[in-house]
Amino acid sequence: MTQRFRPPATALRRLFVGGAAIALVYVVLAPLSSTDAGQQLGLPFLTDRLWFRVATTVAMFVVLASAWNIIGGLTGYASFGNVAFFGLGAYTTGVLVSLRQWPFGLALLLAPVVPALFALVIGIPLLRLHGHYFAVASLGVGVAVGEVVNNLQPLGASTGLFLPIVRSNLLFFYLMLAAAALAVLVTWVILHTRFGYGLLAIRENEEAAAVIGVNTTFYKVAALMIAAALTGLAGGIFAQWNTFINQENVFPIEYNVEMILMAVLGGAGTLLGPVAGAVTLELVILRLAGGGAAAAYSQIGLGVLLAVTVIFLPRGVIDFFGGQSRLSLWALRRSLRETSV
Amino acid sequence: MSQLAVRGVSKRFGGVAALTEVTFSVEPGEIFGIIGPNGAGKTTLLNCISGLYDTDAGEIRWEDRSITGLPAHRIARLGIGRTFQIVRPFGSMTVRENAATGALFGQPSGRLQPRQALAYADTVLDLVGLAAKRDYPVRRLTVPDRKRLEVARALAMRPRLLLLDEVMAGLNPVEIEQALDMVRQVNRQGVTMVLIEHVMRVIVGVCTRALVLNFGRPLIEGKPEAVLRDPRVIEAYLGERYARQGGPDASPTQADGEGGGGAGQ
């Protein structure tokens, strides 16, 4: 099983090790933030609350991109509705904490459960569709759930929900980081078990998978439920972290575009591709976000980037550095042929 | 007792009657051939048996139980393996991993772990002659090798019945001989076989009995040599004029040169 995951080229591996080292230092030093020790060390990011926001957001998108990768990358079902799972997770926590006065920890436990059950209900009919049809149908679900929530009076409708403020940057940073680690761990386990083989077989040829004994419906629905649970967990953490949720901030379709872009750019179907994609792209997006006109252009840029990636690097940047992809006319022709554009 | 019994199976696609009241049965250990001109419904029949299509009428029985309407993965685990005329390998996997998927999901008894499945894959790759190429990515395989891989993946399921959809199409005479040896060898291990073929040498060479389909209807069933001399069969393949002339010269010894095209898909 392991031989499919070609070791990335040395340059890429160094990049990964370097990135991981920086991340680790930050994770370990994080408790020193806003303390005298942090000041004395003279590390600017440790005294800056903005950095926590950035790091937490990056970790959140690692969860979203890795979760999307399970259904979109491994199973081959490009879901445009994953943001619904994020919103449902956020609203599960939000409703329980703000309307039912549950402790946050307890409410967070249900944040993955509700989206997973929702994935079960919509997955059975939706996953009968293929390709573009599934993509469009899932987009419909993603938009519809947000609209429904926006109109439900008991859920605060368009006013949204306010959660009691928990002042701890550190808590949310570590929670989101744990969720990211969990998402990567879950992907690793899937890739190394029977279940992962089944998902890949479905992605490569669903009828061939069925006639060798893969229960395709069960596998597809299970993959969607796992993706939904992880996405919902991130949503639940986000709700308490942000202390305010409404349709706009937990059901934004841009999140869905971004998680797809991150997974595809980094390398859909790989273990670390979505992680690399999420870190890189989220830092770029946050960098551009403050820049006025640049922010508007960045949306166009992301779209172009997605198109270029899919055409030239169908297996992502990870494969480009470590594998067979090359930027060439030949690669373009092959990729157009394979995607039958 | 027949191992596989197809009773009055019909299948329509809109206004097209792809199969009409097809009936035949296969005994344990047999090599049963299904032949017929392009579009006769051969692949449709295989799709009905393996559960990819629901039948509109009739019953399919396997080892004394009805498998009509069962989903494809259940039928697979009951011991029925199949190959596709247009090969469908899992492109992102190696040759060995492709074969291992068959062992991983299709074996009727117990659940294998990936490691055991890979080990089992080696034994079937040996049998089909792909052992040396087991670590190749699929895209490096030639067409005959891809057909072998298709068979290996099905064999890894340890099937008691193997449905082969034109595995010989597009092979040269030497490769056909090799493939025939492989078919005989698998059959000797106790695997019943149903094979769709256009290459008549294959039908005469290995099949115990053959069924001829024409426009979705069974035309004749019997010993391969007898079936191929039947005027109705010659007419179905070559038209009425040749059937009237009769004689062995007019028999369709190699009726097809299409080489794995889209017949009956």
Interface residues (C-beta under 8 A of the other chain):
Chain A: M1 Q3 R4 H192 T193 R194 Y197 G198 L200 A201 R203 E204 N205 E207 A208 A209 A210 V211 I212 G213 V214 N215 T216 T217 G269
Chain B: S50 G51 L52 P71 A72 H73 I75 A76 R77 G81 R82 F84 R88 P89 F90 G91 S92 M93 T94 E97 A100 T101 G102 L104 F105 G106 Q107 R111 L112 Q113 P114 R115 L118 D135 R153 A154 M157
